[in-house]
C-alpha cells in the first residue's frame, strides 16, 4: 500500500505476522528508479523478520535524466543535495517510528546505489542513530560529521567487483573513511556481480540485520 510518513511517500508493507511492528526496515531505491524497483525485497526479508514493517519511499525529486524516475539528489550536487535529502529521510523516519511506536534501536536504513549512499549519509548523522545500515553498490559521499553513537549504527557494505556504475573500489574507500571515525564496516565482496543485488548479497544483508534487529 502507498503511505506517507512525514515528507516522503512510498510503499508500506505491514508485518507478515500481523499486529504491532517489532522493527522498521527502510529500503531506498537508486537514481532514476522509484519505490517499485525494490519493493519486492520486502517479501524475502519478511521471512526472516515476520514482525518487521517495511517502507520503500520514493525519492523526493524527479530524476534529471529520466523524468519517469526519481532521484535523492542531482548527480552534479553531492553537497547540498544529499544534506536536503537526508533531512527529509530523517523527518520521514521520525514520523514512521512515532506512528508505529518504535524506537530508533529497531530501525534499519538500507539502500541500493544512490539509495545506499543516502543510507550511509543520513544514518551516520541522524540525531538518533538507527540500529543498522546496509549499502548495496553505494558509496560514502562525505566523511565529515559521521559517527557511531553508543555503538549504533552497525554498518554493512555490499558491492560487486564488476560494477561499472559505482566502482567496486568505492566500498573500500568508504570502509577506510569510516574506520578513521571509529566505525567498523563489515564488507561483502560479490565476485563477478555488476551494479545490482543478487541473492547472495541479499542473504548477507538479511543475516547481518538479524544480528541487530528484533525479528
C-alpha positions as CSV (number, residue, x, y, z in Angstrom):
1,X,0.0,0.0,0.0
2,X,1.1,3.6,-0.6
3,X,1.7,5.6,2.5
4,X,3.2,8.8,3.6
5,X,5.5,9.3,6.6
6,X,6.5,13.0,7.0
7,X,7.7,14.4,3.7
8,X,8.2,11.1,1.9
9,X,5.6,8.8,0.3
10,X,6.2,5.2,-0.7
11,X,5.3,1.6,-0.5
12,X,4.5,0.4,3.0
13,X,4.2,-3.3,4.0
14,X,2.8,-4.2,7.3
15,X,4.4,-7.1,9.4
16,X,3.8,-10.5,7.9
17,X,2.7,-11.9,11.2
18,X,0.2,-9.0,11.7
19,X,-0.1,-6.9,14.8
20,X,2.3,-4.2,16.0
21,X,5.7,-4.0,14.2
22,X,8.8,-5.0,16.1
23,X,11.1,-3.2,13.7
24,X,11.1,-0.9,10.7
25,X,13.3,-1.6,7.6
26,X,13.6,1.3,5.2
27,X,14.7,0.4,1.7
28,X,15.9,3.3,-0.6
29,X,16.0,2.9,-4.4
30,X,18.7,4.0,-6.8
31,X,19.0,7.0,-9.1
32,X,16.4,7.1,-11.9
33,X,14.2,4.4,-10.3
34,X,11.3,4.6,-7.8
35,X,9.9,2.6,-4.9
36,X,8.5,-0.1,-7.2
37,X,12.1,-1.1,-8.1
38,X,12.9,-2.5,-4.7
39,X,9.5,-3.1,-3.2
40,X,9.8,-6.9,-3.9
41,X,12.7,-7.2,-1.4
42,X,10.2,-6.9,1.5
43,X,8.9,-10.4,0.9
44,X,12.2,-12.4,1.2
45,X,13.2,-10.2,4.1
46,X,9.9,-10.7,5.9
47,X,10.6,-14.4,6.0
48,X,13.4,-13.7,8.5
49,X,11.7,-10.7,10.0
50,X,7.9,-11.5,10.3
51,X,7.5,-8.7,12.8
52,X,9.1,-6.0,10.6
53,X,7.3,-3.3,8.8
54,X,8.9,-2.2,5.5
55,X,8.9,1.3,4.0
56,X,10.2,1.8,0.5
57,X,10.0,5.6,-0.1
58,X,10.1,7.4,-3.4
59,X,13.0,9.8,-3.6
60,X,11.8,13.5,-3.4
61,X,12.8,14.7,-6.9
62,X,12.1,13.7,-10.5
63,X,15.3,12.3,-12.0
64,X,17.2,14.9,-14.0
65,X,17.8,12.4,-16.8
66,X,14.8,10.2,-16.5
67,X,11.7,12.2,-15.5
68,X,9.7,8.9,-15.1
69,X,12.1,8.0,-12.3
70,X,13.2,9.7,-9.1
71,X,16.4,10.9,-7.5
72,X,17.6,11.6,-4.0
73,X,19.9,14.3,-5.3
74,X,21.2,15.6,-8.6
75,X,24.4,13.9,-9.6
76,X,26.0,17.3,-10.1
77,X,25.2,18.3,-6.5
78,X,26.8,16.0,-3.9
79,X,26.9,18.6,-1.1
80,X,23.6,20.5,-0.7
81,X,21.5,17.7,-2.4
82,X,22.3,14.9,0.0
83,X,22.0,17.2,3.0
84,X,18.5,18.2,1.9
85,X,17.5,14.6,1.1
86,X,19.0,13.4,4.4
87,X,16.8,15.9,6.4
88,X,13.7,14.6,4.6
89,X,14.7,11.0,5.3
90,X,15.3,11.8,9.0
91,X,11.9,13.5,9.2
92,X,10.2,10.6,7.5
93,X,11.7,8.0,9.8
94,X,10.9,10.1,12.8
95,X,7.2,10.2,11.7
96,X,7.2,6.5,11.0
97,X,8.6,5.4,14.3
98,X,6.2,7.7,16.1
99,X,3.2,6.2,14.3
100,X,4.5,2.7,14.7
101,X,5.5,3.1,18.3
102,X,9.1,2.1,17.7
103,X,12.5,3.4,18.9
104,X,15.5,4.0,16.6
105,X,17.1,0.9,18.0
106,X,14.6,-1.1,16.0
107,X,15.2,0.7,12.7
108,X,17.5,-0.2,9.8
109,X,18.2,2.0,6.8
110,X,19.1,0.1,3.6
111,X,19.5,1.2,0.0
112,X,20.9,0.4,-3.4
113,X,23.2,2.7,-5.4
114,X,22.2,6.3,-4.7
115,X,19.8,4.9,-2.0
116,X,22.8,3.1,-0.4
117,X,24.7,6.4,-0.4
118,X,21.8,8.0,1.4
119,X,21.6,5.2,3.9
120,X,25.2,6.0,4.9
121,X,25.0,9.8,4.6
122,X,21.9,10.1,6.7
123,X,22.2,7.1,9.1
124,X,25.7,8.2,10.3
125,X,24.5,11.7,11.1
126,X,20.9,11.4,12.4
127,X,20.2,12.9,15.8
128,X,19.3,9.4,17.0
129,X,21.2,6.7,15.2
130,X,19.4,3.6,13.7
131,X,20.4,0.1,14.7
132,X,21.9,-0.8,11.3
133,X,22.8,0.4,7.8
134,X,23.2,-1.6,4.7
135,X,24.5,-0.1,1.5
136,X,24.3,-2.1,-1.7
137,X,26.6,-0.8,-4.5
138,X,26.8,2.6,-2.8
139,X,29.5,5.0,-1.6
140,X,30.2,7.3,1.2
141,X,29.6,10.8,-0.2
142,X,31.3,12.7,2.7
143,X,33.0,11.6,5.9
144,X,32.7,15.0,7.7
145,X,30.5,14.7,10.7
146,X,29.9,11.0,10.6
147,X,29.9,8.9,13.8
148,X,28.5,6.0,15.6
149,X,26.8,6.8,18.9
150,X,26.6,4.2,21.7
151,X,27.6,1.5,19.2
152,X,24.9,2.4,16.6
153,X,24.6,2.0,13.8
154,X,26.2,-1.2,12.7
155,X,27.2,-0.9,9.0
156,X,27.4,-3.4,6.2
157,X,28.7,-2.5,2.7
158,X,28.0,-4.9,-0.2
159,X,29.5,-4.4,-3.7
160,X,30.1,-6.3,-6.9
161,X,33.6,-6.5,-8.3
162,X,32.2,-5.9,-11.9
163,X,30.2,-2.8,-11.0
164,X,30.6,-0.3,-13.9
165,X,28.3,2.3,-12.4
166,X,29.7,2.8,-8.9
167,X,33.2,1.3,-8.9
168,X,33.9,-1.6,-6.5
169,X,36.8,0.5,-5.1
170,X,34.3,2.8,-3.5
171,X,33.4,0.1,-1.0
172,X,37.0,0.0,0.4
173,X,37.2,3.8,0.3
174,X,34.0,4.0,2.4
175,X,35.2,1.4,4.8
176,X,38.6,3.2,5.3
177,X,36.9,6.6,5.8
178,X,34.6,5.2,8.4
179,X,37.4,3.4,10.2
180,X,39.1,6.8,10.8
181,X,35.9,7.8,12.7
182,X,35.9,4.6,14.7
183,X,33.2,2.9,12.6
184,X,34.0,-0.7,11.7
185,X,32.0,-1.5,8.5
186,X,31.5,-5.1,7.5
187,X,32.3,-5.5,3.8
188,X,30.9,-8.2,1.5
189,X,32.5,-8.7,-1.9
190,X,30.3,-10.2,-4.6
191,X,32.8,-11.5,-7.2
192,X,31.6,-11.1,-10.8
193,X,28.5,-9.1,-9.8
194,X,27.8,-5.8,-11.7
195,X,25.6,-3.0,-10.5
196,X,22.8,-4.9,-8.7
197,X,21.7,-7.0,-5.8
198,X,22.0,-10.8,-6.3
199,X,20.5,-13.5,-4.0
200,X,23.8,-13.9,-2.1
201,X,24.0,-10.2,-1.5
202,X,20.5,-10.1,-0.1
203,X,21.2,-13.2,2.1
204,X,24.3,-11.5,3.5
205,X,22.2,-8.4,4.3
206,X,19.4,-10.4,6.0
207,X,21.9,-12.4,8.1
208,X,23.6,-9.1,9.1
209,X,20.3,-7.4,10.1
210,X,19.3,-10.4,12.1
211,X,22.1,-9.6,14.5
212,X,20.8,-6.1,15.1
213,X,17.1,-6.1,14.8
214,X,14.3,-7.9,16.5
215,X,12.5,-10.5,14.3
